[in-house]
């Protein structure tokens, strides 16, 4: 009789264990598409069997186990960080490339070509008023093209600043979300996270990885710690250290009137901009503090676009003022054509303009020499298109070629970002596929588990029914 009762007890315990396994399998199926979810496993453990010691054997459900592999998680986050950087770089550089068209049909290249054509036509008929007026108009087009390019870069800088603020806000929100999970874990008093909380934490960490480079770890109390760039704390237990973005001038600016730099500030006010080079935030900082200032200037540099505008204007003015409007007597010297802000070197491009006081008959055509050349000034201006002398060049190349170097550098950066984006998309897909193989839910495998334990459950139920019948018959005999 005691053996029947022991067998009945073992079967009932097995049914309970099977039921728990089925519940875990059903939970896996239900969460198969939940972001951050890792497959759960409930192993069955054999109970000791020793009839002499009253140990009847059987099975019971062990501790619930997660298949999450932290190495695979880190691999996905690492590749996501690089992808976030390349995607943002490609987006920002695409907008910048649209400003610097290297064709001769728009913008500064077109304005340069038309200006050089106009002075060449003027050189063929130096006394022609219409030709002089065309030179004035083409010079105004050059100035307007520089103004438009400078304004577009300035607008892009402002847009980048807005994106930086929005990205920092998003980072703080994601960290705050994880802080909420830490609070829940601390309040529950359990160092082990349940599958739902664990999935939410890892989903938030993956979203965060596209924005910044960080290291994270699960502490003994179950909470998650996050360190920006592996050093600056963002989250420790339930304490969050928020980031902020702001503008700041360097201590000794080269250009006091230039634009300030963008800073990423930690909770303690420390400048975290320099080490923050990866992720979407790193790409935005690189664009705002590096690429755009190299073109439009800031407090630390003049910017290639301003150098080009200033040197072109100075050289044209120098050639015009070296000539004469008429021989006189007395000879009437030429006047400068272009003007710009002389105080702020970073404003040369956006302030470049034709002096409104200059009229067509004030354009000097005569080069007094020696040798005397009646159309020497227009010829000298026309030679700026393909200069032979160093004084007609900027950094050893023509003005058009220098502009082409600016545009070419932007294009090269964009191509590298687009290539990097494609590579990183492939690497992220590979990392996610590896993670899926290690800890993802396979519906086919879960279906097999469901069928296997459902049949075991049914078989055990029938066995219990037989034991019940035997027990009843035994009781009937004893009566």
LOMI-619078 format. One record per residue (C-alpha): x, y, z. Coordinates in Angstrom, 1 decimal. Each point is the difference from the previous one (the first is absolute). Layout:
<atom X="X" Y="Y" Z="Z"/>
...
***
This chain:
<atom X="0.0" Y="0.0" Z="0.0"/>
<atom X="2.8" Y="2.4" Z="0.9"/>
<atom X="1.7" Y="-0.7" Z="-3.4"/>
<atom X="-3.2" Y="1.0" Z="-1.8"/>
<atom X="-0.3" Y="3.2" Z="2.0"/>
<atom X="3.7" Y="0.8" Z="-0.7"/>
<atom X="-0.5" Y="-0.6" Z="-3.7"/>
<atom X="-3.1" Y="2.2" Z="0.0"/>
<atom X="1.9" Y="2.7" Z="1.8"/>
<atom X="2.8" Y="-0.2" Z="-2.5"/>
<atom X="-2.4" Y="0.2" Z="-3.0"/>
<atom X="-1.7" Y="3.0" Z="1.5"/>
<atom X="3.3" Y="1.7" Z="0.5"/>
<atom X="1.0" Y="-0.8" Z="-3.6"/>
<atom X="-3.3" Y="1.5" Z="-1.3"/>
<atom X="0.8" Y="3.2" Z="1.9"/>
<atom X="3.5" Y="0.1" Z="-1.5"/>
<atom X="-1.4" Y="-0.6" Z="-3.5"/>
<atom X="-2.5" Y="2.7" Z="0.5"/>
<atom X="2.7" Y="2.5" Z="0.9"/>
<atom X="2.1" Y="-1.0" Z="-3.1"/>
<atom X="-3.0" Y="0.5" Z="-2.2"/>
<atom X="-0.7" Y="3.5" Z="1.5"/>
<atom X="3.6" Y="1.0" Z="-0.7"/>
<atom X="-0.2" Y="-1.2" Z="-3.6"/>
<atom X="-3.3" Y="1.9" Z="-0.4"/>
<atom X="1.7" Y="3.1" Z="1.4"/>
<atom X="2.8" Y="-0.4" Z="-2.5"/>
<atom X="-2.4" Y="-0.3" Z="-2.9"/>
<atom X="-2.0" Y="3.0" Z="1.2"/>
<atom X="3.2" Y="2.2" Z="0.3"/>
<atom X="1.8" Y="-1.3" Z="-3.1"/>
<atom X="-0.2" Y="3.5" Z="-1.6"/>
<atom X="0.4" Y="2.0" Z="3.2"/>
<atom X="3.1" Y="2.3" Z="-0.3"/>
<atom X="2.7" Y="-1.1" Z="2.4"/>
<atom X="-1.6" Y="-3.3" Z="0.9"/>
<atom X="2.2" Y="-3.0" Z="0.5"/>
<atom X="-1.3" Y="-3.6" Z="0.0"/>
<atom X="-0.6" Y="-1.5" Z="3.5"/>
<atom X="0.7" Y="-3.6" Z="0.9"/>
<atom X="-1.5" Y="-2.0" Z="2.9"/>
<atom X="2.1" Y="-3.1" Z="0.5"/>
<atom X="-1.4" Y="-3.1" Z="1.7"/>
<atom X="2.1" Y="-1.5" Z="2.8"/>
<atom X="-0.2" Y="-3.6" Z="1.3"/>
<atom X="-0.8" Y="-0.5" Z="3.6"/>
<atom X="2.1" Y="-2.6" Z="1.9"/>
<atom X="-1.3" Y="-3.5" Z="-0.1"/>
<atom X="0.8" Y="-2.3" Z="3.0"/>
<atom X="-3.0" Y="-2.0" Z="1.3"/>
<atom X="2.0" Y="-1.1" Z="3.0"/>
<atom X="0.2" Y="3.6" Z="1.1"/>
<atom X="-3.5" Y="0.9" Z="-1.0"/>
<atom X="1.2" Y="1.9" Z="-3.1"/>
<atom X="-2.5" Y="-0.8" Z="-2.8"/>
<atom X="1.7" Y="1.8" Z="-2.8"/>
<atom X="-1.9" Y="1.9" Z="-2.7"/>
<atom X="0.6" Y="3.4" Z="-1.6"/>
<atom X="-0.6" Y="3.6" Z="0.9"/>
<atom X="0.5" Y="3.4" Z="-1.8"/>
<atom X="3.4" Y="1.6" Z="0.6"/>
<atom X="0.8" Y="3.7" Z="-0.1"/>
<atom X="-1.1" Y="2.1" Z="-3.0"/>
<atom X="3.0" Y="0.8" Z="-2.2"/>
<atom X="0.5" Y="2.6" Z="-2.6"/>
<atom X="1.9" Y="-0.7" Z="-3.2"/>
<atom X="1.2" Y="3.6" Z="-0.3"/>
<atom X="3.7" Y="0.3" Z="-1.0"/>
<atom X="1.5" Y="3.2" Z="1.1"/>
<atom X="2.9" Y="-0.3" Z="-2.4"/>
<atom X="-2.5" Y="-0.2" Z="-2.9"/>
<atom X="-1.9" Y="3.0" Z="1.5"/>
<atom X="3.2" Y="2.1" Z="0.2"/>
<atom X="0.9" Y="-1.0" Z="-3.6"/>
<atom X="-3.4" Y="1.3" Z="-1.3"/>
<atom X="0.3" Y="3.2" Z="2.0"/>
<atom X="3.6" Y="0.6" Z="-1.1"/>
<atom X="-1.0" Y="-0.3" Z="-3.7"/>
<atom X="-3.1" Y="2.1" Z="0.6"/>
<atom X="2.2" Y="2.8" Z="1.4"/>
<atom X="2.1" Y="0.0" Z="-3.2"/>
<atom X="-3.1" Y="-0.2" Z="-2.2"/>
<atom X="-1.6" Y="3.0" Z="1.9"/>
<atom X="3.2" Y="2.0" Z="-0.7"/>
<atom X="0.1" Y="-0.8" Z="-3.7"/>
<atom X="-3.7" Y="0.6" Z="-0.5"/>
<atom X="0.1" Y="3.4" Z="1.6"/>
<atom X="3.2" Y="0.9" Z="-1.8"/>
<atom X="-1.6" Y="-1.0" Z="-3.4"/>
<atom X="-3.1" Y="2.0" Z="0.8"/>
<atom X="1.9" Y="3.2" Z="1.0"/>
<atom X="2.5" Y="-0.2" Z="-2.8"/>
<atom X="-2.7" Y="-0.5" Z="-2.6"/>
<atom X="-1.5" Y="3.3" Z="1.2"/>
<atom X="3.5" Y="1.7" Z="-0.2"/>
<atom X="0.7" Y="-1.4" Z="-3.4"/>
<atom X="-3.2" Y="1.6" Z="-1.4"/>
<atom X="1.5" Y="3.4" Z="0.9"/>
<atom X="3.3" Y="-0.6" Z="-1.8"/>
<atom X="-0.9" Y="-1.1" Z="-3.5"/>
<atom X="3.2" Y="-0.7" Z="-2.0"/>
<atom X="-1.7" Y="0.5" Z="-3.4"/>
<atom X="0.3" Y="3.4" Z="-1.7"/>
<atom X="-3.8" Y="0.4" Z="-0.4"/>
<atom X="-0.8" Y="1.4" Z="3.5"/>
<atom X="1.5" Y="1.9" Z="3.0"/>
<atom X="3.6" Y="1.2" Z="0.3"/>
<atom X="1.4" Y="-2.0" Z="-3.0"/>
<atom X="-2.5" Y="1.5" Z="-2.3"/>
<atom X="0.5" Y="3.5" Z="1.4"/>
<atom X="3.8" Y="-0.3" Z="-0.4"/>
<atom X="-0.3" Y="-1.2" Z="-3.6"/>
<atom X="-2.4" Y="2.8" Z="-1.0"/>
<atom X="2.2" Y="2.6" Z="1.7"/>
<atom X="3.1" Y="-1.2" Z="-1.8"/>
<atom X="-2.0" Y="0.0" Z="-3.3"/>
<atom X="-1.2" Y="3.5" Z="0.6"/>
<atom X="3.5" Y="1.4" Z="0.7"/>
<atom X="1.3" Y="-1.8" Z="-3.1"/>
<atom X="-2.8" Y="1.6" Z="-2.1"/>
<atom X="0.8" Y="3.4" Z="1.6"/>
<atom X="3.7" Y="-0.5" Z="-0.9"/>
<atom X="-1.0" Y="-0.2" Z="-3.7"/>
<atom X="-1.7" Y="3.4" Z="0.2"/>
<atom X="1.3" Y="1.8" Z="3.1"/>
<atom X="-1.9" Y="3.2" Z="-0.6"/>
<atom X="-3.4" Y="-1.7" Z="-0.5"/>
<atom X="-2.5" Y="1.2" Z="2.7"/>
<atom X="-2.2" Y="-3.1" Z="-0.4"/>
<atom X="3.0" Y="-2.3" Z="0.5"/>
<atom X="1.0" Y="1.8" Z="3.1"/>
<atom X="-3.6" Y="-0.2" Z="1.4"/>
<atom X="0.0" Y="-3.7" Z="-0.7"/>
<atom X="3.2" Y="-0.3" Z="2.1"/>
<atom X="-1.7" Y="1.8" Z="2.9"/>
<atom X="-3.0" Y="-2.4" Z="-0.2"/>
<atom X="2.1" Y="-3.1" Z="-0.2"/>
<atom X="2.0" Y="1.2" Z="3.0"/>
<atom X="-3.2" Y="0.5" Z="1.9"/>
<atom X="-0.9" Y="-3.6" Z="-0.9"/>
<atom X="3.2" Y="-1.2" Z="1.4"/>
<atom X="-0.6" Y="1.8" Z="3.3"/>
<atom X="-3.6" Y="-1.3" Z="0.2"/>
<atom X="1.2" Y="-3.5" Z="-0.6"/>
<atom X="2.4" Y="0.2" Z="2.9"/>
<atom X="-2.7" Y="1.5" Z="2.2"/>
<atom X="-2.4" Y="-2.8" Z="-0.9"/>
<atom X="2.6" Y="-2.7" Z="0.6"/>
<atom X="1.0" Y="1.5" Z="3.4"/>
<atom X="-3.7" Y="0.4" Z="1.0"/>
<atom X="-0.7" Y="-3.6" Z="-0.9"/>
<atom X="2.9" Y="-1.3" Z="2.0"/>
<atom X="-1.1" Y="2.2" Z="2.9"/>
<atom X="-3.5" Y="-1.4" Z="-0.2"/>
<atom X="1.4" Y="-3.5" Z="-0.1"/>
<atom X="2.0" Y="0.8" Z="3.1"/>
<atom X="-3.1" Y="1.1" Z="1.8"/>
<atom X="-1.9" Y="-3.1" Z="-1.1"/>
<atom X="2.9" Y="-2.1" Z="1.3"/>
<atom X="-0.2" Y="1.8" Z="3.3"/>
<atom X="-3.7" Y="-0.8" Z="0.2"/>
<atom X="0.7" Y="-3.7" Z="-0.8"/>
<atom X="2.7" Y="0.0" Z="2.7"/>
<atom X="-2.5" Y="1.3" Z="2.6"/>
<atom X="-2.6" Y="-2.5" Z="-1.1"/>
<atom X="2.4" Y="-2.9" Z="0.1"/>
<atom X="1.2" Y="0.9" Z="3.5"/>
<atom X="-3.6" Y="0.2" Z="1.1"/>
<atom X="-0.7" Y="-3.4" Z="-1.4"/>
<atom X="3.1" Y="-1.4" Z="1.7"/>
<atom X="-1.2" Y="1.3" Z="3.3"/>
<atom X="-3.5" Y="-1.4" Z="-0.5"/>
<atom X="1.4" Y="-3.5" Z="-0.8"/>
<atom X="2.3" Y="0.1" Z="3.0"/>
<atom X="-2.9" Y="1.1" Z="2.2"/>
<atom X="-2.1" Y="-2.9" Z="-1.4"/>
<atom X="2.7" Y="-2.4" Z="1.1"/>
<atom X="0.2" Y="1.8" Z="3.4"/>
<atom X="-3.6" Y="-0.8" Z="0.5"/>
<atom X="0.7" Y="-3.7" Z="-0.5"/>
<atom X="2.8" Y="0.3" Z="2.5"/>
<atom X="-2.4" Y="1.5" Z="2.5"/>
<atom X="-2.5" Y="-2.8" Z="-0.6"/>
<atom X="2.8" Y="-2.6" Z="0.6"/>
<atom X="1.2" Y="1.7" Z="3.2"/>
<atom X="-3.5" Y="0.3" Z="1.3"/>
<atom X="-0.9" Y="-3.6" Z="-0.7"/>
<atom X="3.1" Y="-1.1" Z="1.9"/>
<atom X="0.9" Y="-2.6" Z="-2.7"/>
<atom X="3.4" Y="-0.1" Z="-1.6"/>
<atom X="-1.3" Y="-2.1" Z="-2.9"/>
<atom X="-2.0" Y="1.8" Z="-2.6"/>
<atom X="-3.1" Y="-1.6" Z="-1.4"/>
<atom X="-0.2" Y="-0.5" Z="-3.8"/>
<atom X="-2.2" Y="3.0" Z="-0.6"/>
<atom X="2.2" Y="2.5" Z="1.8"/>
<atom X="3.1" Y="-1.6" Z="-1.5"/>
<atom X="-1.4" Y="0.4" Z="-3.5"/>
<atom X="-0.9" Y="3.6" Z="0.6"/>
<atom X="3.4" Y="0.9" Z="1.4"/>
<atom X="1.9" Y="-1.6" Z="-3.0"/>
<atom X="-2.4" Y="1.6" Z="-2.5"/>
<atom X="0.7" Y="3.4" Z="1.5"/>
<atom X="3.8" Y="-0.7" Z="0.0"/>
<atom X="-0.1" Y="-0.9" Z="-3.6"/>
<atom X="-1.9" Y="3.2" Z="-0.9"/>
<atom X="2.6" Y="1.9" Z="2.1"/>
<atom X="2.9" Y="-1.6" Z="-1.8"/>
<atom X="-0.9" Y="1.7" Z="-3.3"/>
<atom X="0.4" Y="3.3" Z="1.6"/>
<atom X="3.2" Y="-0.3" Z="2.1"/>
<atom X="2.8" Y="-2.2" Z="0.9"/>
<atom X="-0.4" Y="-1.4" Z="3.5"/>
<atom X="0.8" Y="-3.0" Z="2.2"/>
<atom X="-2.6" Y="-1.6" Z="2.1"/>
<atom X="-0.1" Y="-2.8" Z="2.6"/>
<atom X="-2.5" Y="-1.8" Z="2.2"/>
<atom X="1.0" Y="0.5" Z="3.7"/>
<atom X="-0.4" Y="-2.6" Z="2.8"/>
<atom X="-3.3" Y="1.7" Z="1.0"/>
<atom X="-1.4" Y="-0.5" Z="-3.5"/>
<atom X="0.2" Y="3.7" Z="-1.0"/>
<atom X="1.7" Y="1.3" Z="-3.2"/>
<atom X="3.0" Y="2.4" Z="0.0"/>
<atom X="0.7" Y="2.2" Z="-3.0"/>
<atom X="3.2" Y="1.8" Z="-0.7"/>
<atom X="0.4" Y="2.4" Z="-2.9"/>
<atom X="3.1" Y="-0.8" Z="-2.0"/>
<atom X="0.8" Y="-2.5" Z="2.7"/>
<atom X="0.8" Y="2.8" Z="2.5"/>
<atom X="-2.6" Y="2.7" Z="0.7"/>
<atom X="-2.9" Y="-1.5" Z="2.1"/>
<atom X="-3.6" Y="0.3" Z="-1.4"/>
<atom X="-1.7" Y="-2.4" Z="2.3"/>
<atom X="1.0" Y="-1.7" Z="3.3"/>
<atom X="-2.8" Y="-1.9" Z="1.7"/>
<atom X="-2.9" Y="2.6" Z="0.2"/>
<atom X="2.2" Y="3.1" Z="-0.5"/>
<atom X="0.0" Y="1.5" Z="-3.4"/>
<atom X="2.7" Y="2.5" Z="-1.2"/>
<atom X="-1.6" Y="2.1" Z="-2.8"/>
<atom X="1.9" Y="1.3" Z="-3.0"/>
<atom X="-0.4" Y="3.6" Z="-1.4"/>
<atom X="1.0" Y="1.7" Z="-3.1"/>
<atom X="1.0" Y="3.7" Z="-0.3"/>
<atom X="2.1" Y="2.6" Z="-1.9"/>
<atom X="3.3" Y="1.1" Z="1.5"/>
<atom X="3.0" Y="2.2" Z="-1.2"/>
<atom X="3.5" Y="-1.3" Z="0.5"/>
<atom X="2.2" Y="1.8" Z="2.5"/>
<atom X="2.2" Y="1.6" Z="-2.6"/>
<atom X="-2.0" Y="0.3" Z="-3.2"/>
<atom X="1.9" Y="0.7" Z="-3.2"/>
<atom X="-3.2" Y="1.7" Z="-1.3"/>
<atom X="-1.8" Y="1.7" Z="3.0"/>
<atom X="-2.9" Y="0.8" Z="-2.3"/>
<atom X="-0.2" Y="-3.5" Z="-1.4"/>
<atom X="-2.6" Y="-2.6" Z="0.8"/>
<atom X="0.3" Y="-1.9" Z="3.3"/>
<atom X="0.5" Y="-3.8" Z="0.1"/>
<atom X="-2.6" Y="-2.5" Z="1.1"/>
<atom X="0.7" Y="-1.7" Z="3.3"/>
<atom X="-1.3" Y="-3.2" Z="1.5"/>
<atom X="-0.1" Y="0.4" Z="3.8"/>
<atom X="-0.2" Y="-2.6" Z="2.7"/>
<atom X="-2.1" Y="0.3" Z="3.1"/>
<atom X="3.1" Y="1.5" Z="1.8"/>
<atom X="0.5" Y="2.5" Z="-2.8"/>
<atom X="3.0" Y="-1.8" Z="-1.5"/>
<atom X="0.5" Y="0.4" Z="-3.7"/>
<atom X="-0.6" Y="-3.4" Z="-1.6"/>
<atom X="0.2" Y="1.2" Z="-3.6"/>
<atom X="3.5" Y="-1.2" Z="-0.9"/>
<atom X="-0.4" Y="-3.7" Z="0.9"/>
<atom X="-3.5" Y="-0.2" Z="-1.4"/>
<atom X="0.8" Y="-1.0" Z="-3.6"/>
<atom X="-2.2" Y="-3.0" Z="-0.7"/>
<atom X="-3.7" Y="-0.6" Z="-0.4"/>
<atom X="-2.5" Y="2.5" Z="-1.4"/>
<atom X="1.1" Y="2.6" Z="2.6"/>
<atom X="3.6" Y="-0.3" Z="-1.0"/>
<atom X="-0.8" Y="0.6" Z="-3.6"/>
<atom X="-2.0" Y="3.1" Z="0.8"/>
<atom X="2.8" Y="1.4" Z="2.1"/>
<atom X="2.5" Y="-0.7" Z="-2.7"/>
<atom X="-2.2" Y="1.8" Z="-2.5"/>
<atom X="-0.7" Y="3.0" Z="2.2"/>
<atom X="3.5" Y="0.4" Z="1.5"/>
<atom X="2.2" Y="-1.3" Z="-2.8"/>
<atom X="-1.4" Y="-0.2" Z="-3.5"/>
<atom X="-2.1" Y="3.1" Z="-0.1"/>
<atom X="2.5" Y="2.3" Z="1.7"/>
<atom X="2.7" Y="-1.2" Z="-2.5"/>
<atom X="-2.2" Y="1.6" Z="-2.7"/>
<atom X="-1.8" Y="2.9" Z="1.7"/>
<atom X="2.4" Y="0.7" Z="2.9"/>
<atom X="-0.5" Y="0.4" Z="3.7"/>
<atom X="1.8" Y="1.4" Z="3.0"/>
<atom X="3.0" Y="-2.2" Z="-0.7"/>
<atom X="0.4" Y="0.2" Z="-3.8"/>
<atom X="-0.9" Y="2.2" Z="-3.0"/>
<atom X="-1.6" Y="-2.6" Z="-2.2"/>
<atom X="0.9" Y="-0.8" Z="-3.7"/>
<atom X="-3.1" Y="1.7" Z="-1.4"/>
<atom X="0.9" Y="3.3" Z="1.7"/>
<atom X="3.7" Y="-0.4" Z="-1.0"/>
<atom X="-1.2" Y="-0.4" Z="-3.6"/>
<atom X="-2.3" Y="2.9" Z="0.1"/>
<atom X="2.5" Y="2.3" Z="1.6"/>
<atom X="2.9" Y="-0.9" Z="-2.2"/>
<atom X="-2.0" Y="0.2" Z="-3.2"/>
<atom X="-1.4" Y="3.4" Z="1.0"/>
<atom X="3.4" Y="1.3" Z="1.0"/>
<atom X="1.6" Y="-1.1" Z="-3.2"/>
<atom X="-2.7" Y="1.5" Z="-2.2"/>
<atom X="0.1" Y="3.3" Z="1.9"/>
<atom X="3.8" Y="0.0" Z="-0.2"/>
<atom X="0.0" Y="-0.4" Z="-3.7"/>
<atom X="-2.7" Y="2.7" Z="-0.5"/>
<atom X="1.7" Y="2.5" Z="2.3"/>
<atom X="3.3" Y="-0.5" Z="-1.8"/>
<atom X="-1.5" Y="1.2" Z="-3.2"/>
<atom X="-1.3" Y="3.3" Z="-1.3"/>
<atom X="-3.5" Y="1.0" Z="-1.0"/>
<atom X="1.5" Y="2.6" Z="-2.4"/>
<atom X="3.4" Y="1.5" Z="-0.9"/>
<atom X="-1.0" Y="3.5" Z="1.1"/>
<atom X="1.8" Y="2.1" Z="0.4"/>
<atom X="0.1" Y="-0.6" Z="2.8"/>
<atom X="-0.5" Y="-3.8" Z="-0.2"/>
<atom X="-3.1" Y="-1.3" Z="1.9"/>
<atom X="0.8" Y="-3.1" Z="2.1"/>
<atom X="-2.3" Y="-2.9" Z="0.2"/>
<atom X="-2.2" Y="-0.8" Z="3.0"/>
<atom X="-0.7" Y="-3.2" Z="1.9"/>
<atom X="-3.0" Y="-2.0" Z="-1.0"/>
<atom X="-0.7" Y="-2.4" Z="2.9"/>
<atom X="-0.5" Y="0.6" Z="3.7"/>
<atom X="-0.4" Y="-2.2" Z="3.0"/>
<atom X="0.1" Y="0.0" Z="3.8"/>
<atom X="3.6" Y="1.0" Z="0.8"/>
<atom X="-0.3" Y="-0.8" Z="3.7"/>
<atom X="-1.4" Y="-3.6" Z="0.0"/>
<atom X="2.0" Y="-2.4" Z="-2.2"/>
<atom X="-2.7" Y="-2.6" Z="0.3"/>
<atom X="-2.6" Y="2.4" Z="-1.5"/>
<atom X="1.9" Y="0.7" Z="-3.3"/>
<atom X="-2.2" Y="-2.3" Z="-2.1"/>
<atom X="-3.4" Y="1.0" Z="1.4"/>
<atom X="0.9" Y="3.7" Z="-0.1"/>
<atom X="1.6" Y="0.1" Z="-3.4"/>
<atom X="-1.6" Y="2.6" Z="-2.3"/>
<atom X="0.6" Y="2.4" Z="-2.8"/>
<atom X="0.5" Y="3.5" Z="1.2"/>
<atom X="-3.3" Y="1.7" Z="-1.0"/>
<atom X="1.9" Y="3.3" Z="-0.6"/>
<atom X="2.0" Y="-1.5" Z="-2.9"/>
<atom X="-1.4" Y="0.7" Z="-3.4"/>
<atom X="0.8" Y="-1.6" Z="-3.3"/>
<atom X="2.2" Y="3.0" Z="-1.2"/>
<atom X="2.1" Y="-0.4" Z="3.2"/>
<atom X="1.4" Y="-3.3" Z="-1.0"/>
<atom X="3.6" Y="0.5" Z="-0.9"/>
<atom X="1.1" Y="-1.7" Z="-3.3"/>
<atom X="3.4" Y="1.6" Z="-0.6"/>
<atom X="3.2" Y="-1.6" Z="1.3"/>
<atom X="2.5" Y="2.9" Z="0.2"/>
<atom X="2.9" Y="-2.4" Z="-0.1"/>
<atom X="2.6" Y="-0.1" Z="-1.1"/>
<atom X="-1.0" Y="-1.1" Z="-2.4"/>
<atom X="-3.1" Y="2.1" Z="-0.5"/>
<atom X="-3.0" Y="-2.2" Z="-1.0"/>
<atom X="-3.3" Y="1.6" Z="-0.7"/>
<atom X="-2.0" Y="-3.2" Z="0.9"/>
<atom X="2.6" Y="-1.3" Z="2.5"/>
<atom X="-2.3" Y="-0.2" Z="3.0"/>
<atom X="-2.7" Y="-2.1" Z="-1.7"/>
<atom X="2.7" Y="-2.3" Z="-1.3"/>
<atom X="1.5" Y="-0.4" Z="3.5"/>
<atom X="-3.5" Y="-0.7" Z="1.4"/>
<atom X="-0.6" Y="-2.6" Z="-2.7"/>
<atom X="3.2" Y="-1.8" Z="0.8"/>
<atom X="-1.4" Y="-0.7" Z="3.5"/>
<atom X="-2.0" Y="-2.8" Z="-1.6"/>
<atom X="3.3" Y="-1.9" Z="-0.9"/>
<atom X="2.7" Y="1.7" Z="2.0"/>
<atom X="3.7" Y="-0.2" Z="-0.7"/>
<atom X="1.3" Y="2.1" Z="2.8"/>
<atom X="-0.1" Y="-0.9" Z="3.7"/>
<atom X="-1.7" Y="3.3" Z="0.9"/>
<atom X="-3.0" Y="-1.1" Z="-2.1"/>
<atom X="-0.3" Y="-3.3" Z="1.9"/>
<atom X="-1.3" Y="-1.1" Z="3.4"/>
<atom X="2.0" Y="-2.9" Z="1.5"/>
<atom X="1.7" Y="-0.5" Z="-3.3"/>
<atom X="-3.2" Y="-0.5" Z="-2.1"/>
<atom X="-2.5" Y="2.1" Z="-1.7"/>
<atom X="-3.1" Y="1.4" Z="1.7"/>
<atom X="-2.3" Y="-2.4" Z="-1.8"/>
<atom X="2.3" Y="-3.0" Z="0.8"/>
<atom X="0.1" Y="1.1" Z="3.7"/>
<atom X="-3.8" Y="0.0" Z="0.1"/>
<atom X="0.1" Y="-3.4" Z="-1.7"/>
<atom X="2.3" Y="-1.3" Z="2.8"/>
<atom X="-2.6" Y="1.1" Z="2.6"/>
<atom X="-2.8" Y="-1.7" Z="-1.9"/>
<atom X="2.2" Y="-3.0" Z="-0.7"/>
<atom X="0.8" Y="-0.5" Z="3.7"/>
<atom X="-3.7" Y="0.1" Z="0.8"/>
<atom X="-0.7" Y="-2.6" Z="-2.7"/>
<atom X="2.8" Y="-2.3" Z="1.2"/>
<atom X="-1.3" Y="0.2" Z="3.5"/>
<atom X="-3.5" Y="-0.8" Z="-1.2"/>
<atom X="1.1" Y="-2.9" Z="-2.1"/>
<atom X="2.0" Y="-1.4" Z="3.0"/>
<atom X="-3.0" Y="0.4" Z="2.2"/>
<atom X="-2.3" Y="-1.7" Z="-2.5"/>
<atom X="2.4" Y="-2.9" Z="-0.5"/>
<atom X="0.4" Y="-0.3" Z="3.8"/>
<atom X="-3.8" Y="0.0" Z="0.4"/>
<atom X="-0.4" Y="-2.9" Z="-2.3"/>
<atom X="2.8" Y="-2.0" Z="1.7"/>
<atom X="-1.4" Y="0.7" Z="3.4"/>
<atom X="-3.5" Y="-1.0" Z="-1.1"/>
<atom X="1.4" Y="-3.4" Z="-1.0"/>
<atom X="1.9" Y="-0.3" Z="3.3"/>
<atom X="-3.0" Y="0.9" Z="2.1"/>
<atom X="-2.1" Y="-2.6" Z="-1.9"/>
<atom X="2.7" Y="-2.6" Z="0.6"/>
<atom X="0.2" Y="0.8" Z="3.8"/>
<atom X="-3.7" Y="-0.1" Z="0.3"/>
<atom X="-0.2" Y="-3.3" Z="-1.8"/>
<atom X="2.6" Y="-1.5" Z="2.3"/>
<atom X="-1.9" Y="1.3" Z="3.0"/>
<atom X="-3.2" Y="-1.5" Z="-1.4"/>
<atom X="1.7" Y="-3.4" Z="-0.3"/>
<atom X="1.3" Y="0.2" Z="3.6"/>
<atom X="-3.0" Y="1.4" Z="1.8"/>
<atom X="-2.8" Y="0.6" Z="-2.4"/>
<atom X="-3.3" Y="-1.8" Z="0.0"/>
<atom X="-0.4" Y="-2.7" Z="-2.6"/>
<atom X="-3.7" Y="-0.6" Z="-0.6"/>
<atom X="0.8" Y="-3.5" Z="-1.5"/>
<atom X="2.0" Y="-1.0" Z="3.2"/>
<atom X="-2.7" Y="1.3" Z="2.3"/>
<atom X="-2.6" Y="-1.9" Z="-2.0"/>
<atom X="1.9" Y="-3.2" Z="0.5"/>
<atom X="0.2" Y="0.8" Z="3.7"/>
<atom X="-3.7" Y="0.6" Z="0.2"/>
<atom X="-0.8" Y="-3.2" Z="-1.8"/>
<atom X="2.5" Y="-2.1" Z="2.0"/>
<atom X="-1.1" Y="1.2" Z="3.4"/>
<atom X="-3.7" Y="0.0" Z="-0.9"/>
<atom X="0.3" Y="-3.7" Z="-0.9"/>
<atom X="2.0" Y="-0.6" Z="3.2"/>
<atom X="-2.7" Y="1.8" Z="1.9"/>
<atom X="-2.7" Y="-2.1" Z="-1.6"/>
<atom X="1.9" Y="-3.3" Z="0.6"/>
<atom X="0.6" Y="0.9" Z="3.6"/>
<atom X="-3.6" Y="0.9" Z="0.4"/>
<atom X="-1.0" Y="-3.4" Z="-1.2"/>
<atom X="2.5" Y="-1.6" Z="2.3"/>
<atom X="-1.5" Y="1.9" Z="2.9"/>
<atom X="-3.4" Y="-1.3" Z="-1.0"/>
<atom X="1.3" Y="-3.6" Z="0.0"/>
<atom X="1.6" Y="0.6" Z="3.4"/>
<atom X="-3.3" Y="1.4" Z="1.3"/>
<atom X="-1.9" Y="-3.0" Z="-1.2"/>
<atom X="2.6" Y="-2.4" Z="1.5"/>
<atom X="-0.2" Y="1.9" Z="3.3"/>
<atom X="-3.8" Y="-0.2" Z="0.0"/>
<atom X="0.0" Y="-3.7" Z="-0.7"/>
<atom X="2.6" Y="-0.5" Z="2.8"/>
<atom X="-2.2" Y="1.8" Z="2.4"/>
<atom X="-3.0" Y="-2.0" Z="-1.1"/>
<atom X="2.0" Y="-3.3" Z="0.7"/>
<atom X="1.1" Y="1.2" Z="3.4"/>
<atom X="-3.6" Y="0.7" Z="0.9"/>
***
